Amino acid sequence: MSILKAAIIGGGNIADKNHIPALKQLSDQVAVVAVCSRDLGKARALADKHDIQHAFAHTAELYRQCAPDVVVICTPNYLHYPQTMEALAHNCHVFCEKPPAITAQNAREMADLAVEKGLTLAYNLQLRQTSEWALLMRCKADGLLGDIYHIKANFLRRRGIPGWGHFTDKSMQGGGALMDLGVHVLDLALCALDYPTPDQVLGNTYDLIGKAGGKGLMGSWDPAKFGVEDAGTAYLSFPNKASIMLSASFALNAQSDRNRNLEIFGSKGGVNLFPFTLHTELAGELADVQFPYLEEVDIQLKNTAAFLDACQGKPSTVCTGAQGAILQEIVERIYQSAEGTTL
């Protein structure tokens, strides 16, 4: 098998701490040959740190000089669409950070072009690679849950508005807590239901804490420039009457500093995902079954490996372009529902 040449677009923390280390551990399949950032100094510093040969400030030079097979996109959300379309046009497989794009139309065009070109487009939604999720999928396949009909999906921070980057800039990010955090647990909830499209979406968004300011646990932010939602909720209903309740927040006056979890309710059993507990009946009695010896895994490494599997036509658990388009459509519908009700 030939070694794939990979290029990183974006010179920030997610490239430095997540993607490049994972790709380096998979050196039998892929070689990172270049970093591209609009700030050439930043690109060169990141390339030197990880012993990568090339650094570019412009993608045109990247494609001309390196002709990569794979492009990993680690830029702000508003750049996902143009950079993915450019990479696909240059016949590259694309591994893009979440969320897929700013709009549902953009995400659909990205997915369609990947199919047209016969290339892999995937998104970095790493919670699919946790041991808890793998166990849930086994429980579902073994019939222990029966028919799943309701899911509560939460990704909540008490005061976790990021005090760096562009997370509070709507023009660059497209949204706040729902775009950044909610997509992770919404992706899992949709996977548990085999990724359907809801026929009803009801959403609300809030920005009370973000615009008022106050104590932060992830740095300070400027309330005057806070342009996204600090919290969002949604209720999704599907044609088969299954439902999802979604909650995501950067800032919420709650007891816990952080709450990331799924509660899954089926006709035969239910699951609390983190930590994993199966709620069922055994020997005619109600039982809560815990799994204290689940393996701790590097979910970024596993998700990168799953992406490379998809590039090679192997079975893969990575979030596909088609699934990303459905995910982005639902997020857009939540925002549309919330219009006129944002406080």
DOTOR-191883 format. One record per residue (C-alpha): residue in one letter; residue number from 1; x negated, y negated, z. Coordinates in steps of 0.05 Angstrom, whole numbers. Layout:
% DOTOR-191883
<'A', NUM, <X, Y, Z>>
...
//
This chain:
% DOTOR-191883
<'M', 1, <0, 0, 0>>
<'S', 2, <-28, -68, -19>>
<'I', 3, <-37, -121, 34>>
<'L', 4, <13, -178, 28>>
<'K', 5, <-13, -250, 29>>
<'A', 6, <25, -294, 77>>
<'A', 7, <28, -370, 83>>
<'I', 8, <54, -409, 143>>
<'I', 9, <93, -473, 129>>
<'G', 10, <95, -516, 192>>
<'G', 11, <40, -529, 242>>
<'G', 12, <77, -530, 308>>
<'N', 13, <84, -487, 369>>
<'I', 14, <128, -433, 339>>
<'A', 15, <76, -419, 285>>
<'D', 16, <18, -422, 335>>
<'K', 17, <48, -380, 391>>
<'N', 18, <96, -334, 355>>
<'H', 19, <88, -321, 281>>
<'I', 20, <13, -323, 270>>
<'P', 21, <-4, -277, 329>>
<'A', 22, <48, -227, 306>>
<'L', 23, <24, -228, 234>>
<'K', 24, <-48, -219, 258>>
<'Q', 25, <-28, -156, 296>>
<'L', 26, <1, -128, 231>>
<'S', 27, <-63, -137, 191>>
<'D', 28, <-56, -68, 159>>
<'Q', 29, <5, -97, 122>>
<'V', 30, <-6, -172, 116>>
<'A', 31, <-61, -224, 115>>
<'V', 32, <-49, -297, 134>>
<'V', 33, <-85, -337, 81>>
<'A', 34, <-60, -409, 91>>
<'V', 35, <-26, -460, 136>>
<'C', 36, <12, -518, 105>>
<'S', 37, <35, -580, 144>>
<'R', 38, <50, -651, 123>>
<'D', 39, <-4, -670, 173>>
<'L', 40, <-67, -640, 141>>
<'G', 41, <-106, -648, 205>>
<'K', 42, <-54, -608, 242>>
<'A', 43, <-55, -554, 189>>
<'R', 44, <-131, -550, 190>>
<'A', 45, <-134, -547, 266>>
<'L', 46, <-84, -490, 268>>
<'A', 47, <-119, -453, 211>>
<'D', 48, <-186, -460, 246>>
<'K', 49, <-157, -436, 313>>
<'H', 50, <-133, -372, 281>>
<'D', 51, <-189, -362, 231>>
<'I', 52, <-146, -375, 170>>
<'Q', 53, <-182, -397, 107>>
<'H', 54, <-138, -449, 75>>
<'A', 55, <-101, -511, 100>>
<'F', 56, <-56, -555, 57>>
<'A', 57, <-14, -618, 64>>
<'H', 58, <28, -603, 4>>
<'T', 59, <66, -539, -15>>
<'A', 60, <50, -549, -89>>
<'E', 61, <-24, -539, -74>>
<'L', 62, <-9, -480, -30>>
<'Y', 63, <28, -443, -85>>
<'R', 64, <-22, -463, -139>>
<'Q', 65, <-85, -442, -101>>
<'C', 66, <-61, -383, -59>>
<'A', 67, <-1, -352, -94>>
<'P', 68, <26, -321, -30>>
<'D', 69, <72, -260, -28>>
<'V', 70, <105, -281, 37>>
<'V', 71, <122, -349, 65>>
<'V', 72, <139, -361, 138>>
<'I', 73, <178, -426, 149>>
<'C', 74, <168, -458, 218>>
<'T', 75, <192, -529, 204>>
<'P', 76, <251, -571, 230>>
<'N', 77, <319, -546, 209>>
<'Y', 78, <331, -597, 153>>
<'L', 79, <271, -570, 116>>
<'H', 80, <292, -496, 117>>
<'Y', 81, <334, -502, 55>>
<'P', 82, <287, -539, 7>>
<'Q', 83, <226, -500, 30>>
<'T', 84, <261, -433, 25>>
<'M', 85, <287, -448, -44>>
<'E', 86, <218, -470, -66>>
<'A', 87, <186, -407, -38>>
<'L', 88, <238, -362, -71>>
<'A', 89, <227, -399, -137>>
<'H', 90, <153, -380, -130>>
<'N', 91, <173, -306, -121>>
<'C', 92, <157, -303, -48>>
<'H', 93, <192, -265, 6>>
<'V', 94, <215, -314, 61>>
<'F', 95, <217, -306, 137>>
<'C', 96, <252, -369, 162>>
<'E', 97, <261, -395, 232>>
<'K', 98, <332, -402, 258>>
<'P', 99, <382, -431, 244>>
<'P', 100, <385, -414, 170>>
<'A', 101, <399, -486, 148>>
<'I', 102, <438, -549, 163>>
<'T', 103, <500, -530, 123>>
<'A', 104, <536, -467, 104>>
<'Q', 105, <530, -484, 30>>
<'N', 106, <455, -488, 37>>
<'A', 107, <451, -421, 72>>
<'R', 108, <495, -388, 19>>
<'E', 109, <451, -416, -37>>
<'M', 110, <389, -390, -2>>
<'A', 111, <419, -320, 4>>
<'D', 112, <444, -320, -68>>
<'L', 113, <377, -340, -97>>
<'A', 114, <341, -286, -57>>
<'V', 115, <389, -234, -85>>
<'E', 116, <381, -262, -156>>
<'K', 117, <305, -258, -150>>
<'G', 118, <305, -190, -117>>
<'L', 119, <268, -218, -57>>
<'T', 120, <275, -212, 19>>
<'L', 121, <303, -272, 58>>
<'A', 122, <307, -261, 133>>
<'Y', 123, <314, -302, 196>>
<'N', 124, <276, -299, 261>>
<'L', 125, <331, -280, 310>>
<'Q', 126, <287, -238, 356>>
<'L', 127, <338, -216, 408>>
<'R', 128, <357, -160, 361>>
<'Q', 129, <290, -128, 379>>
<'T', 130, <300, -123, 454>>
<'S', 131, <303, -54, 486>>
<'E', 132, <371, -73, 514>>
<'W', 133, <399, -86, 444>>
<'A', 134, <371, -20, 418>>
<'L', 135, <405, 16, 475>>
<'L', 136, <470, -19, 461>>
<'M', 137, <468, 4, 389>>
<'R', 138, <456, 76, 412>>
<'C', 139, <514, 71, 460>>
<'K', 140, <558, 45, 405>>
<'A', 141, <536, 99, 355>>
<'D', 142, <548, 153, 408>>
<'G', 143, <620, 129, 418>>
<'L', 144, <609, 108, 490>>
<'L', 145, <642, 41, 479>>
<'G', 146, <700, 60, 435>>
<'D', 147, <728, 1, 396>>
<'I', 148, <695, -65, 415>>
<'Y', 149, <749, -118, 419>>
<'H', 150, <721, -176, 459>>
<'I', 151, <652, -206, 472>>
<'K', 152, <630, -263, 518>>
<'A', 153, <564, -292, 491>>
<'N', 154, <527, -344, 533>>
<'F', 155, <461, -381, 525>>
<'L', 156, <462, -435, 578>>
<'R', 157, <410, -481, 608>>
<'R', 158, <425, -523, 669>>
<'R', 159, <379, -581, 650>>
<'G', 160, <339, -555, 591>>
<'I', 161, <342, -611, 540>>
<'P', 162, <274, -605, 505>>
<'G', 163, <232, -666, 519>>
<'W', 164, <189, -657, 457>>
<'G', 165, <198, -648, 382>>
<'H', 166, <261, -665, 344>>
<'F', 167, <313, -625, 383>>
<'T', 168, <357, -686, 398>>
<'D', 169, <354, -715, 327>>
<'K', 170, <416, -694, 289>>
<'S', 171, <389, -716, 221>>
<'M', 172, <331, -667, 229>>
<'Q', 173, <364, -611, 268>>
<'G', 174, <437, -613, 246>>
<'G', 175, <461, -601, 316>>
<'G', 176, <439, -586, 387>>
<'A', 177, <451, -529, 435>>
<'L', 178, <495, -489, 387>>
<'M', 179, <443, -493, 331>>
<'D', 180, <383, -479, 375>>
<'L', 181, <408, -430, 428>>
<'G', 182, <479, -409, 410>>
<'V', 183, <458, -377, 344>>
<'H', 184, <416, -325, 381>>
<'V', 185, <474, -296, 421>>
<'L', 186, <525, -308, 366>>
<'D', 187, <482, -266, 320>>
<'L', 188, <483, -209, 370>>
<'A', 189, <558, -213, 381>>
<'L', 190, <570, -212, 306>>
<'C', 191, <523, -152, 299>>
<'A', 192, <562, -114, 352>>
<'L', 193, <625, -124, 309>>
<'D', 194, <588, -107, 243>>
<'Y', 195, <583, -180, 222>>
<'P', 196, <655, -199, 204>>
<'T', 197, <680, -268, 185>>
<'P', 198, <731, -298, 233>>
<'D', 199, <798, -320, 209>>
<'Q', 200, <805, -370, 266>>
<'V', 201, <753, -415, 298>>
<'L', 202, <765, -464, 355>>
<'G', 203, <706, -505, 381>>
<'N', 204, <689, -561, 427>>
<'T', 205, <623, -599, 436>>
<'Y', 206, <600, -647, 491>>
<'D', 207, <544, -697, 500>>
<'L', 208, <559, -727, 569>>
<'I', 209, <494, -709, 604>>
<'G', 210, <450, -719, 543>>
<'K', 211, <474, -791, 533>>
<'A', 212, <475, -807, 608>>
<'G', 213, <405, -782, 623>>
<'G', 214, <381, -753, 688>>
<'K', 215, <333, -701, 715>>
<'G', 216, <306, -652, 664>>
<'L', 217, <272, -585, 673>>
<'M', 218, <240, -584, 604>>
<'G', 219, <212, -654, 600>>
<'S', 220, <246, -721, 594>>
<'W', 221, <289, -746, 537>>
<'D', 222, <314, -814, 514>>
<'P', 223, <390, -818, 526>>
<'A', 224, <395, -876, 477>>
<'K', 225, <368, -831, 421>>
<'F', 226, <407, -769, 441>>
<'G', 227, <446, -751, 378>>
<'V', 228, <468, -678, 386>>
<'E', 229, <512, -638, 431>>
<'D', 230, <484, -618, 499>>
<'A', 231, <537, -563, 504>>
<'G', 232, <586, -527, 459>>
<'T', 233, <640, -475, 466>>
<'A', 234, <679, -435, 416>>
<'Y', 235, <732, -382, 410>>
<'L', 236, <729, -338, 348>>
<'S', 237, <785, -291, 328>>
<'F', 238, <778, -238, 274>>
<'P', 239, <828, -204, 228>>
<'N', 240, <827, -139, 269>>
<'K', 241, <842, -181, 332>>
<'A', 242, <772, -175, 359>>
<'S', 243, <747, -239, 391>>
<'I', 244, <684, -275, 414>>
<'M', 245, <678, -329, 467>>
<'L', 246, <613, -368, 456>>
<'S', 247, <580, -419, 503>>
<'A', 248, <514, -454, 493>>
<'S', 249, <482, -512, 530>>
<'F', 250, <419, -553, 536>>
<'A', 251, <449, -586, 598>>
<'L', 252, <507, -562, 641>>
<'N', 253, <520, -573, 715>>
<'A', 254, <518, -499, 732>>
<'Q', 255, <485, -459, 788>>
<'S', 256, <434, -421, 746>>
<'D', 257, <377, -455, 711>>
<'R', 258, <385, -406, 653>>
<'N', 259, <438, -356, 633>>
<'R', 260, <428, -315, 570>>
<'N', 261, <475, -256, 565>>
<'L', 262, <528, -217, 528>>
<'E', 263, <587, -182, 561>>
<'I', 264, <617, -131, 513>>
<'F', 265, <685, -100, 524>>
<'G', 266, <706, -36, 489>>
<'S', 267, <764, 12, 494>>
<'K', 268, <720, 66, 526>>
<'G', 269, <665, 26, 559>>
<'G', 270, <635, -42, 568>>
<'V', 271, <565, -70, 573>>
<'N', 272, <529, -125, 609>>
<'L', 273, <469, -134, 563>>
<'F', 274, <417, -170, 608>>
<'P', 275, <403, -131, 652>>
<'F', 276, <435, -72, 617>>
<'T', 277, <493, -40, 654>>
<'L', 278, <545, 7, 623>>
<'H', 279, <614, 2, 654>>
<'T', 280, <654, 66, 642>>
<'E', 281, <687, 127, 673>>
<'L', 282, <649, 189, 694>>
<'A', 283, <679, 252, 724>>
<'G', 284, <746, 216, 731>>
<'E', 285, <716, 158, 769>>
<'L', 286, <695, 87, 751>>
<'A', 287, <620, 81, 743>>
<'D', 288, <568, 28, 730>>
<'V', 289, <507, 60, 698>>
<'Q', 290, <441, 22, 701>>
<'F', 291, <377, 33, 661>>
<'P', 292, <318, 10, 703>>
<'Y', 293, <263, 39, 659>>
<'L', 294, <275, 4, 593>>
<'E', 295, <211, -12, 557>>
<'E', 296, <187, -84, 554>>
<'V', 297, <171, -100, 482>>
<'D', 298, <141, -158, 442>>
<'I', 299, <204, -179, 406>>
<'Q', 300, <168, -227, 359>>
<'L', 301, <121, -172, 337>>
<'K', 302, <179, -124, 327>>
<'N', 303, <219, -175, 288>>
<'T', 304, <160, -192, 243>>
<'A', 305, <149, -118, 231>>
<'A', 306, <223, -110, 214>>
<'F', 307, <216, -167, 164>>
<'L', 308, <157, -133, 130>>
<'D', 309, <197, -68, 128>>
<'A', 310, <251, -105, 90>>
<'C', 311, <200, -134, 42>>
<'Q', 312, <179, -63, 26>>
<'G', 313, <250, -38, 17>>
<'K', 314, <250, 2, 82>>
<'P', 315, <308, 4, 131>>
<'S', 316, <305, -58, 175>>
<'T', 317, <339, -90, 235>>
<'V', 318, <320, -162, 215>>
<'C', 319, <375, -214, 204>>
<'T', 320, <387, -216, 129>>
<'G', 321, <401, -275, 83>>
<'A', 322, <473, -252, 76>>
<'Q', 323, <483, -248, 151>>
<'G', 324, <450, -316, 160>>
<'A', 325, <500, -346, 111>>
<'I', 326, <558, -319, 153>>
<'L', 327, <525, -344, 217>>
<'Q', 328, <515, -414, 188>>
<'E', 329, <587, -416, 163>>
<'I', 330, <614, -400, 232>>
<'V', 331, <570, -453, 265>>
<'E', 332, <594, -504, 214>>
<'R', 333, <666, -485, 227>>
<'I', 334, <655, -494, 303>>
<'Y', 335, <628, -564, 291>>
<'Q', 336, <686, -580, 243>>
<'S', 337, <736, -556, 295>>
<'A', 338, <702, -599, 348>>
<'E', 339, <706, -663, 306>>
<'G', 340, <750, -713, 341>>
<'T', 341, <742, -677, 408>>
<'T', 342, <668, -690, 422>>
<'L', 343, <662, -728, 488>>
//
